Amino acid sequence: MRSRVAADRLRDLQQITDAALAYLPLEDLLNELLTRIVEILGVETAAILLLEDDETTLAARAAKGLEEEVERGVRIPVGRGFAGRIAATRQPVHIVNLDEFEVVNPLLRERGLRSLLGVPLLVEGAVVGVMHVGTLETRIFSDDDTELLQRAGDRAALAIFSRLTERERNLADALQRSLIPRLPELPAVSLAGRYLPAAAARLGGDWYDAFPLPDGRLGMAIGDVVGHGFHAAAIMGQLRSGLRAYALDGMPPGQVLERLSRLLRQLEPGRTATLVYLVLDAHGGGLAVASAGHPPPLVHPRGGEPRYLDMPGSVPLGAARHVFYEDQRLELEPGTALVLYTDGLVEQAGEPLDAGLERLSATIRDGPVDLEHLGDAIIDNLLPGGPRDDDAALLMVRALPIGEELTAEFPAEVESIPVMRRLLGRWLAEAGATPADIDDLALASAEAAANAIEHAYGLAAGIVELRASRSQEGVVKVAVRDFGNWRQPRGTNRGRGLMLMEGLTDGVEVIHRDEGTTVELLRRLGREAA
Amino acid sequence: MNAQPDLTIDYHGRVAVVSLAREVDIVQAQALRGRLLGAVRNEDLALVVDLSEVTYLDSVGVSILFELAERLDERQLRLAVVLPEGGLVERVLRIVNLGSVAAVHRSLADALADVGG
C-alpha cells in the first residue's frame, strides 16, 4: 500500500521535473523539486548541494526550511561531515540522531534538526552533488523513503546535468572567446592564430597572445595549462594577465617566465603550465625567446627549410621553487615565418611525437605563404578529423615584403614612433641602405613624426602617414605627413628635433597646406657620416 | 633582476655613475628622466652618464641630458658623458653640441679621472 502511494508521488515528482526542464531556470527548478520532496516525504527541510568545479567542495545551491544554507553560501569539503561523506562514498547516509554525529555545517544543529537522510546525485556514475532531507523529531527513514529520495535525486541530477552542461557550454564559449586575443595590426607584418577546442567542447587550457611592446617590438606567447574545465581556463586568464604586465614592463622573456612561475605557485600550488614567450623585432629580425617546458617554436626562412629552434631543456611554470629560464637570442632573416603551437596540434594517440612534428614541418615547407591559408592547411593536415581529446592552439608571424615604395599609416601617438622607425629601417635595408643611413633616416623620421604628433592634433586623435621611395640615383625621400592644424613647435625640445633632422639628412623641407603638413627628408644612400 | 634593466646606477666615491643601455626615446624618456635626476646624492660632486651601450637617442633624450647639465651647473656639480667614437649616438650629440655643457670622454675611466671619482 505504502509503495503504491510512493510510486504515485514519484510520478508527481517526475511530472514536475519534466515540465520544469522545459522552461525553468536551474535555481527555480531545484526549489520546485525541494518543495515537492518536503511534501512527499513529510519532512521539515530539504537541501541540494552541488559539487564545485574543483571537485573538492560541495556548495549549497537550493534549500527548503533551511534557506540560510544557501544565503550563507555554505561549503562542505568532500569527505567530511554528513554531506561530504555522501559525496565521498556515493552511498545514502541516514542519521537517526544528529547529536551522535559530527557535522561540518553548524546550521543543521542551529535549526534543531534531529534526523537526516541524504543521497548522492549521480550522473553516469560520477557525483555531481548531494540532496538531503531532515526532520525536527526523531525519524527512522524506511528503505522506501531512501529509494524515493534516491530516485528523486536521480531525476534532479539529470536535470541539473543538462542545465549545467548547457550553461557550461555557453559560459565556456564566452570564456574561451574572451581568452582568444584580437591580434594586433602591424604594418607589413602578418599575424595569424588558430584555436581548436577539444572534441567534448570542454574548456581547455591552451591559449596564445600577441601584443606590441612599448619599444616597437612584438611580444608573443603560447601556453598550455595542465588540466581542463573552468578552473584551468581561469588560471590561463590569470597567466595571460600576468604575462602582459611583466612583458609591458620591458622584461626579457626568461625573467617574465621566472616571475610567472612564482605567480602560479602562489595562486595555484601544485598546478603547472607550459609556456613559450618571445620578443620579436618583426622588421629587424632580432628574436629573444624562452621556454618553460613547451614544445619548441619552428622557424621557416622564406624559400628555405623549416627547423625547430634548439631550446635548452626547461621545467614547466610552477614545477620548481627556484627556477632559471634562459633567453635564447638569434637573428632571423627578413621574411622568416615563426610558428608557435601547443602539443594538441602535433600529438596523436598511437604515434611518436616526432611524427607529428615532422608533419607540421612538412606542411609549413610545402604550404601557402599567406599565414591565414597556411593556418587552414596546418589544421587540415594535422587534425584531419576535426577536434580531438585535447585542445590545440597555433600562432604564426611573418614580415611581409614591402616593395619598391613604402606607405603606412599610424595612429598619431608616441607609441607609434618605435614601430614606424623599425618599419622604415627594414624598407631601407631592402633598398640597399647602409646601417648608418638606416640609423640616421630612422631617427630623423621619428623626429618628424614626433613633431606631427605633438603639434598637429592637440588632444584629438589623428593619423600620421609615412611614405618612402628611392630614386634611380640612390636618393631616398621619406615623407612624414599629418592631416591636422600645425602650430609652431615650442620649446628647445622640438628646436633640437629640427636640428637633428637637418643634421642627419641631406635636405629637410616642411610643406604646410590647409589639409595638413608634410615633412620631406632627403638622403643620398651611402653618404659619409655627418 | 631590475624591472627596468636599461638603467643602472653605481657610485664611485662621491661620483654617481648612471649607465644607460639600448634605446632612449620619446616613449620611455620621461621614466628615465626622474631616475637620472634622482641618482645624484646630496654628497656627490659629479655625475657621469655612460652612454656606451646606448644604440638610439632622440631629441627628447638629448633634452634630458641638457636639463641635467643645467641642474647640475646650478649646484656647481660637474657632468661628464661617456661616448664611444662612431655610431648614431655620437652623431646626434655632435649635431646638438652636447660638448658645450658636458665633458665628453671615450671611456668611463677617463671620465672618472676627469671629474675626480
Interface residues (C-beta under 8 A of the other chain):
Chain A: P214 D215 D249 G250 M251 P252 Q255 V414 E415 I417 P418 A436 D439 D440 L443 A446 E447 A450 T492 N493 R494 R496 G497 M499 L500 G503 L504 A529 A530
Chain B: M1 A3 Q4 P5 D6 R22 E23 D25 I26 V27 Q28 Y56 D58 S59 V60 V62 S63 F66 G86 G87 L88 R91 V92 R94 I95 V96
